[in-house]
Amino acid sequence: MAYRIPHALSPAAEPLDLGAGSNEPEPRPGSGGTRRAAAPPRRTRVSGLHLTAGAVVEAGRLLWWTAYYTMRWGLDRVSRSGGPDPRLRLATLLRGYLLRMGPLYMKAGQVLGTQSGLLSAEAAEEFRSFFAGLPPMSEPALRRTVDRGLPVPVAEAFASFAWQPVAVGSVAQVHRGVLADGTDVAVKIVKSGVRQRLEASTRALGTFLAAVHALCPPLRPYDLPGHFAELRPLLVGQCDMRQEAARQNEVARNFRGHPFLHVPRTYDHLCTDDVLVMEYVDGVPGMDPGQAGHPGPDLARRLQDVFYSMVFFHGRFHVDPHPGNILFRPGGQIVLLDFGLVGTLSVDDKWNLSSFYYACIRGQWQTATERFVRTFVANPERLVPHHEEYAEKLAAILRHHFQVQTSRWSTMEFFDDATRLLHGYGARASTRFSLLSLSLLTGEGFVTQTDPDINLYDNARRFTDLFSPYMSEAVREKFEHEIGGLSPRSMAARRDAAGYLVAPTHLDRYGLPSAFPLVITKATGAHIHDLDGNEYVDLSCGYGPHILGYAHPGTSRAIQEAVTRGSVNALGNPAELRLAELIAEAFGTGTKVILGNSGTEAVQMALRMARAYTGRQRVAKFEGHYHGFSDQSLVSSLFRYSGDAQSPNPVANSAGMQRTVVDETLVLQYGDPASLDRIAAHAGTLACVILEPMPVTTAAFDRSFLQQLQEVCARENILVIYDEVITGFRVRYGGAQHLADVTPDLTCLGKIIGGGLPCGAVAGRPDVIDIARTTGDPYLDIDTRAFVGGTMSGNSVTAAAGAAVLAHLKSHPGIYDELQRKTEWLAQELTTHAATSAIPCNVAAAHSIFSITFDHATPLLIRDRLAGSNFKANLALSYYMRKHGIYVPELHTMMLSAAHTAEDLQHVSRAFAHSIEEMKDDGFFTTY
């Protein structure tokens, strides 16, 4: 029999007055209504700390009720020794204590209500009332709060409003209403006095923790005051409904189009500091998953997927995902509610967290210990004197959890063991990861309540396996049999070449897998043939150069004739003059050209000329824009991003990059007006801004942004450099700048202008290009001119090939219209096939450039396109398509050429339809 508190002292006996001296809500700016000004709270000085009168009351309450319930527990142990489950009796008393202490402490009760693994089922049941069955405020206080909280009168805002709440939590209560247009809404209202109570209790608790820290040396490594000081704004901020609506909308955007997760929309014109109005959603409360009409194991795995998606992909996670904040709907749909407490992981945190787990999964314990410190530890310097000893102990903990205990995985147990180890060396986990552990503690507790038999570790491995660019053993084994059997000679050649060749672009692709690279013996038109005699329709175009197809007759003839006449380099030749003339004509009267040997070279040349021309040193570039392999170009370009989205930090994407080059790069966000302000703010040091005007990852451009960028830079005497190495002469004769009708100062070119041979060029303003022309005075040249020459620059064979391609494109302008028609047709086919198979798939396509991602959302930023994309499926698609005679570059942009026929495209369409169905059957798109 459960122990019950006497009625006179029972927290549930009557509704509690949660106010700090008054049930009237304090005036808050912008919350609607007319309010009297609040008098400044009285403060008391205690041990050097300023406390409000409310905080002093809360401190007294804390001491009184802690002493009272501790005494009750002691008396209970004496009087009931050998009686019912002591954990149940403790839970009953603890529930009463937390409820007496107010909304701050009720959060702990909500966490405990999910911990049936730590507590007995009966003990956990004691805390389930914290999910939605807490005392409401009185109706008079409710009416005053609603009247003052809404921006318009109740009768004007709602056709009807139910004054009886449908749910009551620790901070707010929810009512049902109907808008004037008949829309059902849920109205979340901050309970009267809760804001003041939270302010006071957090201040009192902070003071208490500071005292404990000062008086108890053994607890100092935990830095409880420091932790709590970081948490306090989050705890108090959950009373701001306007901010909660913003968080709710952000999470909704992250999950837009998700197959089984729904976040109610908000009606922002009615939301204020005290009131949040949102879509009303019917559903089964999370406390009763058995009534959801969907198998518990499926619901549990879906819940775990949602929680992990928020952490690893979005970096915005629900801190208290307890059953009171979840609804289940028919078909297994999950509705996520209550965004008062939302934690944040930066893009750096997500990278570090993912890299840590990846090392653990691969059993790389030394690497994992180093990444753990970088990821989780707030004061890593404390560990340096004991590095070897600490690393050995942490490796043992990692092996225990990631190898031995996998059948009963608990993220919280892992965090707990690791945290104890940290404290032993005077170090502590960072606050944001303490929040993460709290979130996972609550979330995993809820998951195991929904399905007590779930294997959290196996489900987590399945989840992370889908979103990793690296093949799991199961996937590798499948493809080694199917793809390895299809091209054994290519595989053997790759193995042999490993002894004498490193090919980072294809055989040993940097940062991305190339488990089954092809070795090609012949390429004609839109088809390639490998060592094993397999023929494929090619969708790579050699990463872009072959817009006319492989071995185009005109190009081949020009190369043969140039070779016959002798491969001329380091001397002027007619082909060099013709190629430069064609490029200059394509970009308008007065344009001058300087030739190089690759797109990377073209970028290096342009940056040096910009520095020489302006006399400034710094370069600004855009996050996710790739400009070749030079140190400057790789900053924040490929996989790794850092800092706030609107104000990114520069970060290296390769070992060996010069630190000063990285640090001095200003990183911007494409399409974001804030980037224009940052350019203006740094104008005095910037030589240039370089960007892809039409990023190939999105196959789209922002005309308005490009125009504004040009205006700002012209005003500040900063050069604008377009990298059109891929888009130049592919999306239109000349490049994307002609589509956008914006002219930069310099344009970097490559790929197509070489006709399939190595070539690069910079075209642009004559006064800027002339900075590379000699003055005739060697002393003046060294002081004022930029040297960008190369032995093979403008060589006769490459120039002849490039001139032949450009001349053909110039005389056949219909090629571009035809490529666009092919692109639109194939994009529609792929989209239709994915929709028919109910597979989340986004096809970004324009002007012969394609990008396919298996994802339910369409993120705006390149950094977010990596979040949530099913990398495993994207990688697998390449190999499934290969089985059907189509070559798709792994995890790379696809392209069409003029050589692709209608039959080729139909072949691609059929292969895609078959491939995604096979992938679906093989479990690549499992959604439970």
N, C-alpha and C positions, 0 to 999 in steps of 0.2 A: 504494500500500500504506500502510495507516495505521501511524503510529508507535506503538510499544508501550513502556510503561515496563518496565524490567527486573523480572523476577519477584520479586526480593528486595524491591523497593520498590513493587511494584504494589499499589494499594489493594484490588484484588479478590483478592489472593493468599490472604488469610485474613480471617475476620471481625474487625472492629476492636473493641477495648475502648473503648466510648463513655463509660465512667464517668470520674468525676473522682477517681481514687484508689481507687474501690471499685465493684463491680457491685451492691452492695446499695442498693435504693431507700431514700431518706430517709423517716422517718416524716412523714405528712401528716395533719392532723386530718380525721376522718370518713371515712377511706379503708378502714376495716375492719382487723381483726386487732390484735394487741398488738405494739407496737414500742418499742424502747428510745429514750430521749430522745437527740436529736442534740446533740453538743457544738457551741457556737458556732464558725463558721468563722474561722480565723485571718485577720487582715487586715494588709496592708502599706500604708504610706502612700507614694504615688508622686506627686510634684508636686502636693501638696495634695489628692489623691484617695485614698479608701480602697478598696483592692483586697483581695479574698479571696485565699487561697493558690491556689485553683483559677483565679482570674482571672489571677494572675501566671503560672501554668503556661500558660494559654491565650494570654496575651500573648507568651510565649516561643515557643509553637507557631506563632502568627501570623507572628512575625518570621522564624522558622527556615524554615517551609515556603514563605513568600512569597519569601524569598531563594533557596531551593533551586530552586523551579520557575521563577523568573525566570532563574536561571543556566542551567537546562536549556533554556529557550526560546532564550536567547542562543546557547548552543552549537549548538542544533539549526539555527538560522538560518544559522550559519557553515558547518556541516558538510553541510547539505542544500539549499543555495541552488540554485534551479532545479529542485528535486525535486517531489514530489507537492504537492497543494494545501496551501499554508501554513496556511489557515484550518482545515483538517482536523487538521493536526499541533497547532495551537494548541488546538483543541477537545479533543484527546486529553490534552494536558498539563493543561488547565484542569479537565477532568473529574477527573483524579487529584488535583489540588490541592484541589478542593472536597470531594471525598470524604475526603481526609485531614483537612480542617479541621473536619468534624463537621456535625451537623444544622442549625445556623444557616446554613451556607454551602451546604448541599445544596439549600435553597430556590432559590438562584440557578440551580443546575443544572436544577431542574425548569422554571424559566421558560425557560432556554435551549433545553430540549428541545422547546419549542413554536415556536421561531423559525426555521422553515425558510425564511421570507421574508428573514431577515437573514443566516442561515448557509446553507451548502450543505446539501443533504439528508443527505449523509454526516456532516457536522459536527454537525448537529442530532441525528443518530442516536446520537452518542456520549453524549448526555445522557439518552437515553430510559430507561436503567436507573434513573435517579433517580425514575421514576414509581412503581415498585413492586418493583424488583429489588435492593434494598439489603441489606446483611448483617444477619441476625437476631441477637438475643442468644442466648447459649448456653442449652441446655435447663435446666441447674440454675438459672441466673439467672431464666429464664422461670417455672419452677415456684415459686421463692421469690416472685417478683413477683405471680403469680396467687394464691398462697396468702395473701399478705399484703394483696393488693388487693381481693379479693372480700369482701363482708360476711358470707358464709356459706362453709363448705367447698366445694371444687370438686365433690365427689361429691353434695352436697346441692343445689347450684345446677344441675348438668347431669346428664342421663342419660348423655351421652357428650361427650368433649372431645378434639379433635385437637390434639396438641402440636406438630404440624408446621404452620407458618404458611402461609396461602394468599396472603398479600401482606405485604411488608415495606417500610415507608416510612422517612423520615428520623427521625421522632419515635416512631412506634409500629408494631406489627405486628398482623396480623389473623389470628385463628384461627376455625375453624368448631366449633360446638357444637350440642347438642340439649338443650332444656330438658326438665324432668321430664314436661311434658304433650305432648312430641313435637315442639315447635316448633323449626325450624331457626333458629339465630341466628349472627350474626357477633360475635366478641368482640375488641374493639380494646384492646390493652394497651400502655401506655407502656413503651418500651424502658428497660432497667435503666441507670441513670446518665445518661440523656438530660436529665432535668430539671436536674441539677447542671451538666452540660456546657453547657446553654443559659444558665443563670444566669452561669456563669463566662465563657463566650465573649462574651455580650452586654456584660458589664461590661468585659471586655478591649477589645472593639471600641469601646465608648463612650469609653474612655480614649484609645485610639489616635486616634479622630476628634477628640477634644478637643485632642490634641497637634497634629494636622494643622491644625486651625482656628487654633491659636495661632501656629504656625510658618510657615504659608503664607497670607499676606494675600490673594492672588488667589482663594483658595477660601472666604474668609469669607462672601461673599454667599450661598453655598449653605447656610450654617448647618447643616452636617452633624451636629454634636453635638445641636443642638436637634431636628432631624428624628428622629434616632435615639433620643433620650430619649423622644419621644412614641411611637415604634414599639416600644420595648423591652418594655413590659407586654404588648403583643399577642403578641410573639414568644415570651416566656416563658410566657404564659398558655395557649399551645396544648398544654401538657402536662397541663392540668386536664381530665380526661374528664367530670367532673360538669358543668363549665361548657360543655364542647363539646356534651354531650347537650342542655343547655338551648338552645344556639344551633341545634342540629339540629332541635329541636322547634319553635322559632320559625320557621325557614325552611319546615318542613313545613306549619305553619299558613298561612303566606303563600301556599303553592301548593296548598292543599287543594282537590281537585276539578279540578285542572289537567288538560287533555286529554292531555299527553304528558310531564309532569315528575313524577317520583316521588322522595320522600325517605323512606328507611327509618324505621320507627317505632323508638323506643328502649324498653328495659325498665328504667325508672328505678329500680326497687327493687333492681336488681343493679349499677347504675352507681355508681362511686366516683371518687376523684381519679385513680386509676391504671387503671381498667377501665371500658370502655363496652360495654354489651351491646345489640345492636340486631337488627332483622329481617335475616335472611340473604336476599340477592337475587342470583339467577343473572343473568348477562348477559355480553355481549362487552366486554372491556376497551376503554377509550377509545383505546388505542393502535392498535386494529384495527377502525376503522369499516367497512372493507370486508367484515368478517365479520358485520355486524349485520343483513344481509338487508333493508336499507332504503336507498333512494337517498342517496348522499353529499350531494348538494345540499340535499335536504330536511333531513337531519340537521344540516348546517351552519347552515341558517337557523333551525332549532329551537334549536340551541345559542345562537346570537346572541340570539334572543328571550328565552331563559332568563336570560342574563347581563344583558341590558338591563332585563328586568323586575325583577331583584334591585336594580339601581342606581336606576332612575327611579321605580319604584313602591314597593318595599318599604324601600329605604334600608338593607338588610342584604345585603351582597354577598360572594361567595366571593373571597378575596384571591388564591388560587392555583388557579384552575379548570383545572388541567392534565389531560391524559388519564388519569393515574393516579387521579384523583378522579371519574371518570365511567364509567358502564356504559351500554351500549346493549342494549335488550331488543326482542323481536319487536314489529312494528308501529311501530317508530321511537320507542319510549318511551325517555326519558333518565332515568337514575338518578344523582342527585347525592350524592356521598360526602364525608367528611372536612371537618368544620367547625371545625378547629383555628384557622384564620385567617379571621376574618370581619370585614369592615370595616363601618362604620356611617356613614350620612349622616342628618343630622337633617332634620326636615320643612322647615326653612329652607334647608338645602343642596339638597334636592330641588327646592324652588321656584326657587331661584337657578339651578340647573343647567338645569332645563327652560326657564326664561325666557331663559337665555343661548343655548341651542340654537335656540329658536324665533326669536330675533332673527337668528341666523346663517342659518337656512333662508330667512328672508324678505329676506336681504340688507341688513338694517338695521345697518350696520357700526358707526356711532357708538354706537348703543344697545348693540350686542354688546360693544364694548370696555368700556363702563361696567359691564355685567353680568359680564364676565369678571373684572374686578378685584374686584367684590363676591363673586364665587363662588369664585375660585381663590387669591387672593393673601392671604398671611398677614400682611404688613406693608405695606398699601397706601399708608401715609404716605410711603414712600420714592419713590413715583411722582409725588407732587403737584408737586414743582418742575419736572418734565419732562413734564407731562401731555400737552401738544399733540404733542410729538415722539414720546412713547411711544404715544399713541393712534393716530397715523398709521402707525407701524411695525406695531402689532398688527393694525390694520385690513387691512394688506397681507397679513399671515400668514393672517388669517381668510378673505380673498378667495381666497387661494391654495388653502387646504384645502377650503373649502366651495363653491368655484365651479370652480377649475381642476383640482384633483387628485381629483375625486370618483370617477373610474373606478378609482382605486387608493387608496381611503381607508384611512388608518391613524390611529386615535385616538392611538396612541403617538407617531407622527411629529408630529401636531399639538401634543400636550403638550410634546414635546421642543423644537420650534421656539419655542413660547410661553414655555417655561421659560428657554431661553437668553436671550430678550429680557428677561425679568424680572431675571435675574442681571446683565445689563448695567447695570441701574439700581439694583442693590443690594437687590432685592426677591426673594422666593421664594414658591413655591406652598405652600399649607398641607399639612400632613402627611396629612390625610384624603384629599386629592385626589392626593397622591403614591401613596397606597395604591390609589386608584381607577385611576390610570394603570397601576399594576403589574397590577391585576386585568384591565384591558382589554388590556394588552399580552399577558398569558398567554392570556386567553380568545380574543382575536381571532387569536392565533397558532394556537391549537387549531382554531378555526373554519376558517382558511385551509388547515390541514393536512387537515381533513376534506373540504373542497371547494376545491381550489386556484383554481377559476374564479369563486368567489363575488364579487359586487360588494358589499362591506361597506356602502358608502354607500347604495346603492339599497335594500338590505334594512333598513338603519337608518331611512331615510326612510319606508318602508312601515310599519315598526313604530311610529314616532312619529306617523305620520299617523292610525293607528287610535285613538290615545289622546289626541288633541288635540281640543278642542271647536271648532276652526276647520276649515272645509272646505278641502281641497286643491283645486288647480285642476281636477283631473280630476273630482272629485265636484261641484264648483261648476258645471262645464260641463254635466254630466249633468242636474243639477237646473234649471239655467237653461233648458234645452230642455224638460224635462218639466213642472216646476212653474211656471216662468215662462210656458210656453205654456198652462197650465191657468188661470192668473189674471193675464192681462196688465194688466187695469184696476187691480187692487190694486197691482201693481208700479209702474205709471205714477203712481198716486196717492201711493205712498210716495216716488218720486223727486221729484214736485212738492212734497210737504210738506217735504222736506229743506231747502227754501229758507226756511221760516218756522216749522218745528216740530221740537223735539227731544222724543222720547217714550221715555224710558229703560226703560219697562216692556214695550213691545211693538215699536214701529217701530225703535227704536234700543236694544235690550235691553242693559243694562249687564253687561259681563263675559261675556256669552254671545251666540252668533250669532242674528241674526234676519234671515237673508238673504232669506227669502220670507214676510214678514208679510202677514196678511190684513187687508183693510178690509171690515168687516161692515156690511151694510145692514139686516138683519133677523135676529132671534133669537126663536124660540118653542119652548117645551118643551125638548127635548134637541137641537135642531137649530139651526144657524146658516147664513146665506146671505151670500155675498160679493158684491162689486161685479160680478163676472162671471157671476152667476147660479148659481154652484156651491152645492150644499147638502151639509152635513157633519153627521154625528153628532158632537156636541161632547163632549170629555172634559176640558174645563178648568173648566167651571162658573164662568167669569170669575175663576179662581184661588180659587174657594171660595164666593162669596155665594149662588149660585143653587141652593140645595138643593132647591127645589121646581121648578126649571126656569125658563127664561126666560119672561117675560110671563105668569106665573101669574095666572089670572083674579082671585083674591082680592086679590093684591098690586097688580095693575094698577088695579083698581077703587078701592082705598084711595088710591093715588097721584092718580088723576084727581079724586076727591072732595076731597082735600087741596088740590090746585092750584086747584080751583074756589072753595074757601073762602078762597083767598089763601095764599101761601107765607109763613107766619109764622116769623120768627126774631128772636132777642134779646128775645122776650116769651114768657111761659108760655103753653102751649097744651095741650088735652086729650090730643093724640097723644103729646106728650112725657111726660105723667104716666102714660099707659097703658103706653108702652114701658118706662119705668123700673120700673113696678110688675111687669110680666111678668118682667123680668130679675131683679129682687130675689127674687121668688117662686121662681124656678128655682134659686137658690143658698141657700135656707133662711131660716128666721125670723131677723129682725134684720139681714139684709143691706141695705146701702145702695148706691146707684148714682150715679155722676156721668157725664154724657154728653159725648162729644167728636165728632170728625169723621172719624177713621180709626183703624186699629189702631196705626199709628205714634204718633199723638197719645195714644192710650190708654196706651201704654207710657211716653211722656214724662210724662204726668200721674201715673202710678203711682210712677215713680221720684222725682219731685219730692215727692209726698206722703210717701213713705217717708223721705226725707231730713229733711223738716220734722218728721215724727212722732218719729223716733229721735234727731235732732240729730247724726247721723253723716253722713259724706259718701260713702264708697266703696260701689260696687256690685259684686256678684259675679254672673257669668253663665256659661253653659256653652258650651264650644267647639262651633261649628257650629249653634247655635241662633240663628235669625233673628228679630229683634224690630223690624223696620222700618228706615227709613233715617237715623234720628238718629245722632249721633256715638257715643253710648253703646251703641246697639243694634247697630251694625255692627262692633264690636270682635270679632275672631276668629269672624265669623259666616258668611261666604259661601264664599270660595275659599282664603283665605290663613290658615294656622295657623303657630304658632311654638312652639319649646321642646319639652321633654319631654312625652310623652303624659299622664303622671300629674300633671304640674305645668306646664301650658301657660303661655307668655308671651302677654301681650296684644299684638295686632297690628292695625293699621288695615286696613280693606278698601275704603278709598276715599281719594283725594286730598282734602285740605281738612279732614280730621278734626282736632279739637283734640288736640294731642299730650298735654296733661295729662290729658284725659279717657281717652285710650287707656291711658296708663301707670298710671293709678290704678285701672283695672278689674282685679279678681281673676278670672282665667279658670279654670274648673273642667272636669272631665270627667264627663259624665252616666253614672250607674251605677257609678262608681268610689268605693269606700269612702274612698280617700285624699282625695277631695274634701271629705268630711265633716270630716276632721281639719284640712284647710286652712281651712275655714270657722271652726272653733273657734279655730284659731291666730290668725285675723285678726278675731275677734269684736269687739274694742274699736273697730274703725274701720268696720265694715260696717253700712250702713243696711238693706240688703236683698239677697236672692238672687232673680234672675229666671231663669225657664226655661220651655221648652216641656215640659209634663208628658208629652206624647205627640208626640215629634218626627215631623213628617210625612215626613222622609226615610226613617224606619224603620217608620212606621205601627205603633209598639208603645210600651208604657210599662213601667216597672220599678216595680211597686207597693211592693216592699220598700224600694227606694232612696228613693222619694218619702216613705214613712213615716218612715224614719230622718232624712231631710233636715228634715222638719217638726219632729221631736223635737229635733234639734241646734239649729235656729234658735230654737225656742221657749225652750229653755234659755238661749240667749245673747241673747235679746231682739232677734233679727234678723227682719225681715219676709220672708215668702216670697211671691213674686209669680208667678202662673202666667200665661203668655202663651197664651191660648186663642183668639187671633184667628181661626185656621183651625178648630181642633177644637171651639170653643164652639158648641153647638147643631148640630154636624154629626155627631159620633160618638155623641152621646146628647143628650137634651134637657138643656141646661145645659152639659155638656162632659165632657172626659176625666177630670176629677177625680171625677165620679160613677162612672165605670168603675173607677177606682183606689180609690175610697172614702177619699180624702185631701182635706182642706179647707185651702186656702192662706189667707193673710191678705188678699190682693188677687188679683183675676182681671182680666186685660185682654181685652177683647172687640172684635170688629169684623166685617166682612164680612156674615155672615148676619143679624145684628141690624139691618142697614140695609135689608134687603129688596132689595139690588141698588143702593142709593144709598149715598153716603159716610156712614159712621157709625163711632163708636168708643165704648167705655164702660169704666169701671172699676167693678167690684163687689167688695164685701168687708165686712170688719169695720166696724161703725158708728163706733167710736172713731177708726179710721184715716181713713175717708172724711170724717168731720167735720172733719178738719184743713183741708179746703177750704171749710168753712162760715164765714161771717163771725161775728165775736164781737160785732158792733155797735159796736166801738171801732176806728176806722180806724188808730190808732197801734198798737194791739195786733195788728190784722190783719197789718200789715206785718212785725211782729216775730215772729209765731207762726203765721201761716196761710200755706198754699200756694195761690197763685193759678193756676188751671188752666182759666179760662173761655175761650170762643170765640164769635164772633158767630153762627156757624151751628150751634153745639152745641144739640141738641134741637130743630132746626127742624121745623116741622109736617109737611112732605112726607116727609122721611126717617123721622121717628118714626112716621108713619102706615104707611109701607111696612114698617118693621121690626116694628111691633106686629102687622100683618096676618100676616106670616110666622110669628112666634113663636106667635100664637094658633092658627094652623093646625097647627103642629107639636105644640102642647100638646094639642089636641083629636084628633089623629091619631097617637098614640104608635106605632102599628104601622109607621109609615114607617121607623123605625130598624131594626126587625127585617127589613123588606123590603130595605133598603139593604145590610144585612149579608149576606143571602142572595144578592143580586146580586153583591156583592163577592166572596164565596167562589166562586160559580159562574164568574165571569169570570176570577178568578185561576187557578183550576184549568184552565180552557181555555187560557189563555196559557202556563201552565207545561207542559201536555201538548204543545201545538204546538211549543214550543222543544225539548222532549225528543225528540219525533218527528223533528225536523230536526237533532238532535245539535248544538244551538247552546247555548253556555253562557249561561244567563239566570237571573236571580233576580227573582222577583216578590214584593215586599213589599206586602201589602194587608190592610186591615182597616177596617170601618165607613165604606165609601165612598171611602177614600183609597188610591191606587195609586202605586207607584214601581217602575219597571222598569230594571234594569241588566244589561248584557251583560258578565258577568264570571263566572269559574270559581269564585271564592271569595265568602264572605259575611263581610266584615270587621265587627268589633264597633264600632269607633270611626268617627265621621263623617269624620274626617281620612283614615282608611284607605279609606273608600268611594270616594274619588276616585282611589285607587291601583289601577290595573289595570282600571278600568272602560273599556269600549270606547266612548268618547265619540262617535267617528265613527259607530258603529252606532246609538247612541241618537239622535243628531241625524238620521241618515238615516231612522230609523224614522218620524219625524214626517212626512217628505215621502212616503215610500212609502205610509204609511197615508192620506195626503191623496189620493193617486191613487185609492184605493179608497173615498173618501167619508167618511173619519174624520179629525177634527181632533184631533191630539195636540200639546199645547204642547211646544216644543223644550226638552229637558233640564229639564223641570219636573214636579212632582207632578201626577198625573191624579186626577180626582174624578168620582163618579157623582152623579146627582140622582134624586129621586123620579120625574122625568119620563122617565127612560130605560126603555123598554119591553123586553120579552123579545126582540122583533125587533131593536131597536137593539143589544142585547148580542150577539146572534147575528151581526149585521153586523160588529161590532167583532172578534169571534172569527175570522170568516172572513177579514177584512181583515188581521189579524195573521198568520194562517197563510200567506196569499199573500205578504205583505210580507217576512217573514223568509226565505221560499224565494227570492224575487227578490233579496233582499240577499245571500243565500248564493251565488246564481249570479253576482252582480256582485262577489264577492270580499271582502265585508265580514267574513267569518268564516274566512278562510283560516288553516288550521293545519298545512299541509304534510302 
